[in-house]
């Protein structure tokens, strides 16, 4: 099983997506938060911020991460 997803093809797609976001964000100075919450608990929640995977052993729940990302978006409007 992969780090992010049970399916190896989806795992590789998520890695490529994260790598592409990281490169794009470095080139543009932009930031983003990527959150994938599977509906079944046998798969991990994936959170990546500014192109860097975040460990899920932090105290921040995905809902709080989303709220933080939305607050940052509002500040930058």
C-alpha positions as CSV (number, residue, x, y, z in Angstrom):
1,X,0.0,0.0,0.0
2,X,1.2,3.5,-0.8
3,X,1.7,6.4,1.4
4,X,-1.3,8.3,0.1
5,X,-3.5,5.8,-1.6
6,X,-4.2,2.1,-1.8
7,X,-4.2,2.0,-5.6
8,X,-0.7,2.3,-7.0
9,X,-1.9,4.3,-10.1
10,X,-3.7,6.8,-8.0
11,X,-0.7,7.0,-5.6
12,X,1.5,7.9,-8.6
13,X,-1.0,10.4,-9.9
14,X,-1.2,12.1,-6.5
15,X,2.6,12.2,-6.3
16,X,2.8,13.8,-9.8
17,X,0.1,16.3,-8.9
18,X,1.9,17.3,-5.7
19,X,5.2,17.6,-7.6
20,X,3.6,19.7,-10.3
21,X,1.9,22.0,-7.7
22,X,5.2,22.4,-5.8
23,X,7.1,23.4,-9.0
24,X,4.3,25.8,-10.1
25,X,4.1,27.4,-6.7
26,X,7.8,27.9,-6.5
27,X,7.8,29.5,-10.0
28,X,4.8,31.7,-9.3
29,X,5.1,32.5,-5.6
30,X,1.6,31.2,-5.1
31,X,0.5,28.8,-2.4
32,X,-2.3,26.2,-2.1
33,X,-3.7,23.5,0.1
34,X,-4.6,20.1,-1.3
35,X,-7.0,18.0,0.8
36,X,-8.2,14.5,-0.2
37,X,-10.6,12.9,2.3
38,X,-11.6,9.4,1.3
39,X,-15.1,8.5,2.5
40,X,-13.9,5.1,3.9
41,X,-11.6,5.0,6.9
42,X,-9.3,2.3,5.4
43,X,-7.7,5.0,3.3
44,X,-5.6,7.9,4.6
45,X,-6.5,11.5,4.4
46,X,-4.0,13.4,2.2
47,X,-3.1,17.0,3.0
48,X,-0.4,18.9,1.1
49,X,0.3,22.6,1.7
50,X,2.5,24.6,-0.6
51,X,3.5,21.5,-2.4
52,X,4.7,19.7,0.7
53,X,2.8,16.7,2.2
54,X,1.8,17.4,5.8
55,X,1.9,14.7,8.4
56,X,-1.4,13.7,9.8
57,X,-0.1,13.3,13.3
58,X,-0.6,17.0,13.8
59,X,-3.6,18.2,15.9
60,X,-5.2,19.9,12.9
61,X,-8.2,18.2,11.5
62,X,-8.9,18.5,7.7
63,X,-11.9,20.8,8.4
64,X,-9.6,23.2,10.2
65,X,-7.0,23.0,7.4
66,X,-9.7,23.8,4.9
67,X,-11.0,26.7,7.1
68,X,-7.4,28.0,7.3
69,X,-7.0,27.8,3.5
70,X,-10.3,29.5,2.9
71,X,-9.2,32.3,5.3
72,X,-6.0,32.8,3.4
73,X,-7.9,32.9,0.2
74,X,-10.2,35.7,1.5
75,X,-7.2,37.7,2.7
76,X,-5.7,37.6,-0.8
77,X,-8.8,38.7,-2.6
